[in-house]
Amino acid sequence: QVQLVESGGGLVQAGGSLRLSCAASSIIFRFNNCGWYRQAPGKQRELVATVTSGGSTNYADSVKGRFTISRDNAKNTVFLQMDSLKYEDTAVYYCNVRGGTSWLTMSGYWGQGTQVTVSS
């Protein structure tokens, strides 16, 4: 059974940084695409950043220049470095691993979510 285990969330002041990690098991990680989503209270889950199996990255406009997604295929892990955090970045962050790139669909494998809280 595929498992995605997230870590790295927490409480940080505005302007600070956090690094999220998501370790995958039981899949051929290097052939899959990875993404980070987030969901704030009362809002829909939204796509934050993606990285393909080939290393191409994309970001939501709201996080461009502040967040960096990366992957370490040797460790089956995808990361999300979050800098210059803002209050509106507060959400539960979920990692996702999938074979395709239809990121508007809620398919693939999901982590359990990790809370990021940014204090103003």
MDTraj code that builds the backbone (N, CA, C; nanometers):
import mdtraj as md
import numpy as np

residues = "GLN VAL GLN LEU VAL GLU SER GLY GLY GLY LEU VAL GLN ALA GLY GLY SER LEU ARG LEU SER CYS ALA ALA SER SER ILE ILE PHE ARG PHE ASN ASN CYS GLY TRP TYR ARG GLN ALA PRO GLY LYS GLN ARG GLU LEU VAL ALA THR VAL THR SER GLY GLY SER THR ASN TYR ALA ASP SER VAL LYS GLY ARG PHE THR ILE SER ARG ASP ASN ALA LYS ASN THR VAL PHE LEU GLN MET ASP SER LEU LYS TYR GLU ASP THR ALA VAL TYR TYR CYS ASN VAL ARG GLY GLY THR SER TRP LEU THR MET SER GLY TYR TRP GLY GLN GLY THR GLN VAL THR VAL SER SER".split()
xyz = np.array([
    [0.0840, -0.1183, 0.0000],
    [0.0000, 0.0000, 0.0000],
    [0.0883, 0.1243, 0.0000],
    [0.0515, 0.2204, -0.0825],
    [0.1300, 0.3433, -0.0923],
    [0.1021, 0.4316, 0.0277],
    [0.2076, 0.4837, 0.0848],
    [0.1947, 0.5789, 0.1949],
    [0.2769, 0.7033, 0.1659],
    [0.2192, 0.8178, 0.1985],
    [0.2902, 0.9449, 0.1903],
    [0.2908, 1.0039, 0.3301],
    [0.4072, 1.0281, 0.3851],
    [0.4191, 1.0782, 0.5212],
    [0.4790, 1.2179, 0.5159],
    [0.4015, 1.3139, 0.5629],
    [0.4424, 1.4538, 0.5602],
    [0.4992, 1.4962, 0.6955],
    [0.5854, 1.5946, 0.6899],
    [0.6399, 1.6528, 0.8114],
    [0.6854, 1.7952, 0.7818],
    [0.7099, 1.8717, 0.8896],
    [0.7670, 2.0040, 0.8741],
    [0.6737, 2.1207, 0.8979],
    [0.5453, 2.0937, 0.9182],
    [0.4538, 2.2026, 0.9460],
    [0.4753, 2.2590, 1.0850],
    [0.4052, 2.3685, 1.1138],
    [0.4165, 2.4289, 1.2456],
    [0.3692, 2.5720, 1.2467],
    [0.4051, 2.6395, 1.3544],
    [0.3679, 2.7795, 1.3749],
    [0.4893, 2.8674, 1.3486],
    [0.4700, 2.9709, 1.2683],
    [0.5806, 3.0604, 1.2357],
    [0.5271, 3.2030, 1.2234],
    [0.6106, 3.2996, 1.2514],
    [0.5699, 3.4389, 1.2364],
    [0.5750, 3.4790, 1.0888],
    [0.4946, 3.5760, 1.0547],
    [0.4974, 3.6289, 0.9186],
    [0.6391, 3.6724, 0.8825],
    [0.6789, 3.6387, 0.7602],
    [0.8143, 3.6671, 0.7162],
    [0.9116, 3.5527, 0.7384],
    [0.8694, 3.4538, 0.8149],
    [0.9541, 3.3401, 0.8440],
    [0.9502, 3.2329, 0.7367],
    [1.0146, 3.1202, 0.7677],
    [1.0276, 3.0111, 0.6706],
    [0.9933, 2.8771, 0.7354],
    [0.9461, 2.7871, 0.6512],
    [0.9262, 2.6475, 0.6893],
    [0.9609, 2.5605, 0.5698],
    [1.0000, 2.4381, 0.5991],
    [1.0270, 2.3416, 0.4926],
    [0.9449, 2.2162, 0.5177],
    [0.8562, 2.1867, 0.4241],
    [0.7746, 2.0670, 0.4326],
    [0.8419, 1.9525, 0.3573],
    [0.8257, 1.8320, 0.4110],
    [0.8782, 1.7120, 0.3453],
    [0.7655, 1.6105, 0.3304],
    [0.7754, 1.5299, 0.2277],
    [0.6780, 1.4239, 0.2038],
    [0.7522, 1.3024, 0.1521],
    [0.7552, 1.1981, 0.2322],
    [0.8276, 1.0760, 0.1958],
    [0.7287, 0.9718, 0.1463],
    [0.7590, 0.9147, 0.0311],
    [0.6709, 0.8165, -0.0313],
    [0.7284, 0.6757, -0.0174],
    [0.6385, 0.5811, -0.0079],
    [0.6813, 0.4411, -0.0001],
    [0.6036, 0.3594, -0.1023],
    [0.6595, 0.2493, -0.1379],
    [0.5905, 0.1480, -0.2184],
    [0.5505, 0.1925, -0.3575],
    [0.6172, 0.2958, -0.4101],
    [0.5909, 0.3339, -0.5484],
    [0.7232, 0.3635, -0.6172],
    [0.7205, 0.3580, -0.7479],
    [0.8397, 0.3954, -0.8231],
    [0.8380, 0.5470, -0.8335],
    [0.8861, 0.6095, -0.7293],
    [0.8701, 0.7532, -0.7080],
    [0.9221, 0.8343, -0.8253],
    [1.0368, 0.7955, -0.8767],
    [1.1045, 0.8798, -0.9757],
    [1.0246, 0.8916, -1.1058],
    [0.9276, 0.8020, -1.1289],
    [0.8485, 0.8076, -1.2519],
    [0.7196, 0.8868, -1.2344],
    [0.6949, 0.9345, -1.1128],
    [0.5699, 1.0027, -1.0842],
    [0.5884, 1.1534, -1.0691],
    [0.4781, 1.2242, -1.0876],
    [0.4755, 1.3684, -1.0686],
    [0.4279, 1.3991, -0.9265],
    [0.4753, 1.5095, -0.8713],
    [0.4439, 1.5442, -0.7330],
    [0.3859, 1.6848, -0.7249],
    [0.2981, 1.7017, -0.6271],
    [0.2409, 1.8344, -0.6069],
    [0.2132, 1.8603, -0.4597],
    [0.2054, 1.9868, -0.4274],
    [0.1605, 2.0302, -0.2948],
    [0.0318, 2.1108, -0.3127],
    [-0.0673, 2.0771, -0.2321],
    [-0.1927, 2.1504, -0.2261],
    [-0.2065, 2.2074, -0.0849],
    [-0.3008, 2.2980, -0.0709],
    [-0.3334, 2.3468, 0.0626],
    [-0.4823, 2.3760, 0.0724],
    [-0.5308, 2.3695, 0.1947],
    [-0.6719, 2.3986, 0.2199],
    [-0.6846, 2.4789, 0.3473],
    [-0.7353, 2.6001, 0.3321],
    [-0.7607, 2.6866, 0.4465],
    [-0.9032, 2.6633, 0.4948],
    [-0.9316, 2.6958, 0.6199],
    [-1.0667, 2.6753, 0.6735],
    [-1.1727, 2.7446, 0.5885],
    [-1.2752, 2.6695, 0.5518],
    [-1.3843, 2.7266, 0.4754],
    [-1.3562, 2.7469, 0.3285],
    [-1.2406, 2.7023, 0.2821],
    [-1.2033, 2.7201, 0.1410],
    [-1.1782, 2.5851, 0.0754],
    [-1.1803, 2.5872, -0.0560],
    [-1.1508, 2.4652, -0.1312],
    [-1.0012, 2.4389, -0.1331],
    [-0.9679, 2.3130, -0.1540],
    [-0.8272, 2.2762, -0.1666],
    [-0.7723, 2.3370, -0.2950],
    [-0.6545, 2.3981, -0.2852],
    [-0.5962, 2.4630, -0.4017],
    [-0.4549, 2.4115, -0.4268],
    [-0.4190, 2.4123, -0.5532],
    [-0.2867, 2.3681, -0.5940],
    [-0.1849, 2.4775, -0.5657],
    [-0.0730, 2.4389, -0.5046],
    [0.0309, 2.5355, -0.4679],
    [0.1507, 2.5257, -0.5617],
    [0.2009, 2.4025, -0.5806],
    [0.3210, 2.3850, -0.6625],
    [0.3278, 2.2417, -0.7125],
    [0.3918, 2.2248, -0.8277],
    [0.4088, 2.0910, -0.8841],
    [0.5508, 2.0728, -0.9364],
    [0.5944, 1.9478, -0.9368],
    [0.7213, 1.9129, -0.9995],
    [0.7008, 1.7800, -1.0718],
    [0.7362, 1.7777, -1.1993],
    [0.7169, 1.6561, -1.2775],
    [0.8309, 1.5576, -1.2531],
    [0.8147, 1.4384, -1.3090],
    [0.9204, 1.3380, -1.2979],
    [1.0484, 1.3871, -1.3638],
    [1.0345, 1.4770, -1.4610],
    [1.1512, 1.5314, -1.5296],
    [1.2109, 1.6535, -1.4634],
    [1.1458, 1.7004, -1.3547],
    [1.2003, 1.8134, -1.2804],
    [1.1426, 1.9494, -1.3136],
    [1.0448, 1.9552, -1.4041],
    [0.9823, 2.0840, -1.4361],
    [0.8898, 2.1258, -1.3227],
    [0.8943, 2.2537, -1.2896],
    [0.8165, 2.3047, -1.1769],
    [0.7162, 2.4101, -1.2215],
    [0.6081, 2.4213, -1.1446],
    [0.5088, 2.5261, -1.1642],
    [0.4555, 2.5691, -1.0290],
    [0.4138, 2.6947, -1.0218],
    [0.3682, 2.7508, -0.8946],
    [0.2401, 2.8314, -0.9148],
    [0.1590, 2.8320, -0.8112],
    [0.0460, 2.9235, -0.8087],
    [0.1000, 3.0658, -0.8022],
    [0.0267, 3.1585, -0.8614],
    [0.0729, 3.2976, -0.8636],
    [0.0954, 3.3517, -0.7219],
    [0.0137, 3.3055, -0.6287],
    [0.0205, 3.3590, -0.4924],
    [0.1490, 3.3205, -0.4186],
    [0.2214, 3.2201, -0.4689],
    [0.3427, 3.1761, -0.3981],
    [0.4691, 3.1904, -0.4824],
    [0.4547, 3.2351, -0.6050],
    [0.5721, 3.2507, -0.6917],
    [0.6736, 3.3442, -0.6295],
    [0.7990, 3.3014, -0.6332],
    [0.9066, 3.3818, -0.5782],
    [0.9268, 3.3626, -0.4291],
    [0.8333, 3.2915, -0.3644],
    [0.8456, 3.2693, -0.2193],
    [0.8602, 3.1209, -0.1844],
    [0.7965, 3.0351, -0.2620],
    [0.7992, 2.8903, -0.2362],
    [0.8839, 2.8213, -0.3437],
    [0.9487, 2.7129, -0.3028],
    [1.0270, 2.6314, -0.3961],
    [0.9975, 2.4844, -0.3740],
    [0.9553, 2.4169, -0.4798],
    [0.9304, 2.2730, -0.4724],
    [1.0517, 2.2015, -0.5301],
    [1.0874, 2.0905, -0.4676],
    [1.1997, 2.0112, -0.5171],
    [1.1763, 1.8645, -0.4806],
    [1.2574, 1.7778, -0.5384],
    [1.2415, 1.6360, -0.5117],
    [1.3774, 1.5693, -0.5035],
    [1.3835, 1.4645, -0.4237],
    [1.5030, 1.3819, -0.4122],
    [1.4605, 1.2399, -0.4424],
    [1.4837, 1.1968, -0.5636],
    [1.4375, 1.0650, -0.6046],
    [1.5084, 0.9524, -0.5299],
    [1.6307, 0.9762, -0.4882],
    [1.7043, 0.8736, -0.4142],
    [1.6393, 0.8461, -0.2784],
    [1.5697, 0.9483, -0.2252],
    [1.5056, 0.9340, -0.0944],
    [1.3533, 0.9270, -0.1046],
    [1.3018, 0.9199, -0.2296],
    [1.1555, 0.9146, -0.2490],
    [1.0841, 1.0281, -0.1748],
    [1.1397, 1.1471, -0.1816],
    [1.0884, 1.2575, -0.1023],
    [1.0714, 1.3823, -0.1877],
    [0.9620, 1.4532, -0.1627],
    [0.9382, 1.5831, -0.2250],
    [0.9328, 1.6880, -0.1138],
    [0.9857, 1.8059, -0.1444],
    [0.9968, 1.9127, -0.0458],
    [0.9216, 2.0367, -0.0929],
    [0.8840, 2.1190, 0.0030],
    [0.8296, 2.2505, -0.0270],
    [0.8961, 2.3489, 0.0686],
    [0.9880, 2.4283, 0.0167],
    [1.0517, 2.5333, 0.0944],
    [0.9656, 2.6576, 0.0861],
    [0.9241, 2.7069, 0.2001],
    [0.8337, 2.8215, 0.2048],
    [0.9040, 2.9369, 0.2761],
    [0.9306, 3.0420, 0.2049],
    [0.9964, 3.1607, 0.2594],
    [0.9013, 3.2794, 0.2545],
    [0.9351, 3.3832, 0.3301],
    [0.8539, 3.5058, 0.3336],
    [0.7066, 3.4724, 0.3540],
    [0.6812, 3.3887, 0.4514],
    [0.5444, 3.3422, 0.4744],
    [0.4531, 3.4568, 0.5149],
    [0.3286, 3.4468, 0.4692],
    [0.2265, 3.5463, 0.4974],
    [0.1130, 3.4815, 0.5761],
    [0.0355, 3.5637, 0.6409],
    [-0.0777, 3.5133, 0.7184],
    [-0.1696, 3.4292, 0.6307],
    [-0.1880, 3.4722, 0.5069],
    [-0.2796, 3.4017, 0.4168],
    [-0.2245, 3.2682, 0.3665],
    [-0.1028, 3.2336, 0.4034],
    [-0.0491, 3.1005, 0.3713],
    [-0.0943, 2.9963, 0.4737],
    [-0.1614, 3.0406, 0.5787],
    [-0.2094, 2.9487, 0.6809],
    [-0.3080, 2.8497, 0.6212],
    [-0.2804, 2.7207, 0.6382],
    [-0.3637, 2.6163, 0.5789],
    [-0.3084, 2.4801, 0.6205],
    [-0.3843, 2.3776, 0.5893],
    [-0.3318, 2.2411, 0.5942],
    [-0.2726, 2.2119, 0.4566],
    [-0.1490, 2.1661, 0.4563],
    [-0.0787, 2.1380, 0.3308],
    [-0.0739, 1.9870, 0.3079],
    [-0.1052, 1.9497, 0.1841],
    [-0.1101, 1.8088, 0.1467],
    [-0.0142, 1.7824, 0.0302],
    [0.0592, 1.6739, 0.0385],
    [0.1374, 1.6352, -0.0786],
    [0.0593, 1.5317, -0.1593],
    [0.0905, 1.5281, -0.2856],
    [0.0207, 1.4404, -0.3798],
    [0.1208, 1.3832, -0.4783],
    [0.1051, 1.2570, -0.5071],
    [0.1900, 1.1909, -0.6061],
    [0.0994, 1.1194, -0.7052],
    [0.1258, 1.1398, -0.8337],
    [0.0385, 1.0826, -0.9362],
    [0.1165, 1.0558, -1.0630],
    [0.0538, 0.9752, -1.1483],
    [0.1192, 0.9450, -1.2737],
    [0.0966, 1.0502, -1.3792],
    [-0.0189, 1.1183, -1.3746],
    [-0.0526, 1.2169, -1.4760],
    [-0.0250, 1.3586, -1.4284],
    [-0.0746, 1.4548, -1.5075],
    [-0.0534, 1.5955, -1.4750],
    [-0.1823, 1.6761, -1.4806],
    [-0.2955, 1.6079, -1.4645],
    [-0.4232, 1.6795, -1.4584],
    [-0.4447, 1.7267, -1.3154],
    [-0.3782, 1.8340, -1.2795],
    [-0.3692, 1.8758, -1.1400],
    [-0.5002, 1.9295, -1.0839],
    [-0.5973, 1.9581, -1.1681],
    [-0.7267, 2.0048, -1.1168],
    [-0.8117, 1.8906, -1.0640],
    [-0.7711, 1.7656, -1.0916],
    [-0.8438, 1.6510, -1.0382],
    [-0.7775, 1.6050, -0.9085],
    [-0.8597, 1.5516, -0.8194],
    [-0.8089, 1.5072, -0.6889],
    [-0.7709, 1.3586, -0.6951],
    [-0.6867, 1.3231, -0.7908],
    [-0.6485, 1.1839, -0.8085],
    [-0.5100, 1.1582, -0.7505],
    [-0.4648, 1.0345, -0.7590],
    [-0.3322, 0.9997, -0.7109],
    [-0.3328, 0.9650, -0.5633],
    [-0.2154, 0.9700, -0.5042],
    [-0.1979, 0.9372, -0.3637],
    [-0.1774, 1.0652, -0.2830],
    [-0.2298, 1.0633, -0.1587],
    [-0.2303, 1.1840, -0.0759],
    [-0.1646, 1.1589, 0.0583],
    [-0.0962, 1.2603, 0.1074],
    [-0.0478, 1.2584, 0.2432],
    [-0.1604, 1.2918, 0.3395],
    [-0.1292, 1.2823, 0.4686],
    [-0.2316, 1.3032, 0.5715],
    [-0.2556, 1.4511, 0.5994],
    [-0.1675, 1.5355, 0.5479],
    [-0.1805, 1.6792, 0.5711],
    [-0.0963, 1.7247, 0.6888],
    [-0.0418, 1.8429, 0.6768],
    [0.0351, 1.9029, 0.7860],
    [-0.0043, 2.0485, 0.8004],
    [-0.0280, 2.0905, 0.9226],
    [-0.0790, 2.2252, 0.9488],
    [0.0344, 2.3271, 0.9436],
    [0.0122, 2.4335, 0.8693],
    [0.1019, 2.5487, 0.8683],
    [0.0221, 2.6680, 0.9175],
    [0.0696, 2.7305, 1.0227],
    [0.0030, 2.8468, 1.0791],
    [0.1015, 2.9625, 1.0820],
    [0.0628, 3.0725, 1.0183],
    [0.1473, 3.1910, 1.0132],
    [0.0799, 3.2997, 1.0959],
    [0.1493, 3.3461, 1.1960],
    [0.0946, 3.4514, 1.2811],
    [0.1335, 3.5879, 1.2253],
    [0.0414, 3.6793, 1.2337],
    [0.0664, 3.8133, 1.1774],
    [0.1302, 3.9052, 1.2795],
])
top = md.Topology()
chain = top.add_chain()
for i, resn in enumerate(residues, 1):
    res = top.add_residue(resn, chain, resSeq=i)
    for name in ("N", "CA", "C"):
        top.add_atom(name, md.element.get_by_symbol(name[0]), res)
traj = md.Trajectory(xyz[None], top)
